[in-house]
Structure formats: structure tokens, C-alpha cells
Amino acid sequence: MRKLIIILILSIGFQSYSQKVTIEEIDAKTYTLFTAEQWKELIIYGEENVQDFYYYNVRMGVAYFKEREYHSAEKHLNKAISQESTEYAKEYLFWTYFNIGEFYLAEQVYDQLSLETKKNVDYKKTAIESVYLEIGLKSPNTNEVENTYYGNLVLKHRLGKNIKILHSVNMFLQNDGTQDFNSFQYHLSGTYFLETSAFNLGGVYNYSEFTFASDEEITGEFGNQLQVNYESSTIGDTYSVYVNYSRRFKRLRVNANFNYVTRNATNKNFTKLYLKEDGSLISEDFNNSNVTETVYIPSVGLMYTPEFTKDRISVGADFFFPITETETDIVFKPYLNVFILDQLWLNTSYLQVENYLFADYSSEILYNTPDLSVNRFVSTLSYAFSTKFITKLTYTYENYDFDNLVLNYDINSIFLGVQYKF
């Protein structure tokens, strides 16, 4: 009896082993069904013989796509891309996201495609790609400076498949009774995309005006009361022109940039001295001066997405080398990008600039005061409510140190932005 049981167990085990399908057989069978476009048969066979290698996943993904089972197609195509990031799998994943209404994710996949694949996809984009509106408040920690109100409007156009145009207008408005600071800026740039690289050419114009007025009573040499009216203003015109080249090497993106910045400032000071009793003018003084500052800023940047993060985290840094008439410096700007969820991501960066004219083309910020030292930390949280509607909440901490005013203070800022994609 014992021998009979042993023989029965061995025969069942041998039969099970002999019926087990090898991975080579599964690969060959799925290939045959795939080339024959027998999508339903491929799905049935694949689900009965589950595997996890690239060709299995990409064939199953395409089969589900052809059968309009897009969510199952998404699962298998994402697996295939994680195993081997091919243009073929990405093209089907792009159309999968498009068909289930995930246009934001479709855009992400589309941007990863090569120029040749994009031609095959022939994805039609509107002339106006997106519009972005941002407003915010900059609040200093000193009574010497009032709150500053900020607004920014960005419009992006796409001309054909390779050219993108961006132009933006932003402004700062500050008024505390004795002093006003107003700044208006226009930014225009164009980008030409190649297969794994892009050229970018842009320019920025910034107009700023700072005015200060004060009234003061003093005692004159003979004991009479005098009224002193003092007014000063600084008007600055700043121009920036830059060219940028970027190229992607698999998980590493490298960019090189050259920026030319020049600023013309006109300083006006006007002083009047009145007799307090009858308001008669005793004396007046007026002086006018012009200052021109120029800086050349070559820079390089690196961004890397480690494989172990599953494309959720990217780290990078920009290295600026500003060159003025009197000095050359190095500015280091590290940044971190984290995809918390598919629809939620975080971008952070830090920048320190020391006492010279400077422009950071990548963040829409133009520093146009050479007497200013800035430490700037920025963190932006973005959330995609849909494929068309994205909101951004930005927190900024800045430390300002004005050498000519002997003034040092911190600014905490909150900005809220809304982007709509057409």
C-alpha cells in the first residue's frame, strides 16, 4: 500500500512537471499570436501563463489596447517600459492615456518620444498651448519695508512640432507712503526641439522705479524753523539676452547657457529748503547721475533621475559663473524634484547671489540691483486636477542685504498659480 501511494505521488509530480510551460514556449506562443494579430487569443493565453519580461508585457499591452481595455493596457505597457524603455511601448502608452482622458500623462509620455516617433504619432497640438496666471504677496519682517504685491502672466505657444514660444509679463508693486517700488518685466523666448536636445533663445526687459520722499523740520543757524523736502528716484532699464542648449543622455540631462545682462540706472536727487513761517524758498539742490552695469553669465546644469527612485525623484544643480568688470564668481543652485503622486509633485531650489547684477533665466526672476545680496529658497507644490487644469502653490524665503542702504531683512512669500492647457 505504501509503495502504491509513493508511485501515485511521483506520477502526479512528474505529470505536473511535464505539463509546465517553459518561458521559451510562452515567448514563442505570444509572438505567434501577436504577429497574427489574434488579440483575444493572446490575452487568454497570456493570462493563463503569466510572466514578467519585456516582450510578454508589451505584447499583452498592445493586445489589451487593440481590444480597448485601456486600463489593463496601461498596466502592462508601464511594466514593459520599466523593463526596457522603448519608443514602441511609449507610443502605445501615449495613445492609451489619450483614450482614457489622461491628457496630462499623455503629454509627459509624448515629450519623451523621439522626433521620428512624434512624426508617426502626428499628435495635433493647438497654437496656444497653455496660459498661466500667478499672484502673490511678499511680506518682509521689518517695518522699514512694506508688503509687495506680485503678479505674473505666462502664455505658451506651439508652432508646429518643434518650436515653442513663451512670453510672460510680471510686476511688483509696493507703496508705503514715503517710498514706492514698481517693477515691470517682459520675457520672450523660443525653443527648438531636436530628437534628444533643444535650443532656446530668449530675452528679458525689466523696468524698475524706486522713489523716496520725506519732509523734515530743522532749526536753522539763527534759530528759525526750516522745512526740508527731499525727493529721490532711481529708474532702471535692464536687458537680458540668453541662449541655452540642453541634451538628454538617458537618465541624465545636461544644459549649457550663456546670459548677457546690462542695466542702465538714472539716479535723481532733489532737495528744497523752505522757511517754516511763510513758506518762502531759501534754496534748492538737484543732481543727476547715470550708472551702467554689465555682466556675462555662462552656466552649466545637470539633472539626474536615479533608477532606484522609479522615476519619482530627480536631483540637479546649475553652476553660474558671472563675470563683471571687477570680479568673477561661482553661483551654485541645487534643486530637487519629487513626484509624490502621479498628479502631485514638488520642486525646490536654493540660490545665493552676492552684490552684482544677475539673471536666472530658468525661474523667470531677473535680479537687477548690483548692490543687493540675495539668499533665495523656493518650494513649489503642483497638483493636476485634470489633464487641462493645474494649480501651483509656491513658498519663497528670501534674505535681502542692501549694502548702500545698510539694510538687511527677510521676506516670506506665498504665490498661487493656475495653469490651463488648451
Summary of the structure (lengths in Angstrom):
residues: 422
radius of gyration: 31.6
end to end distance: 78.1
largest distance: 133.9
contacts: 1268
relative contact order: 0.09
helix: 25%
strand: 54%
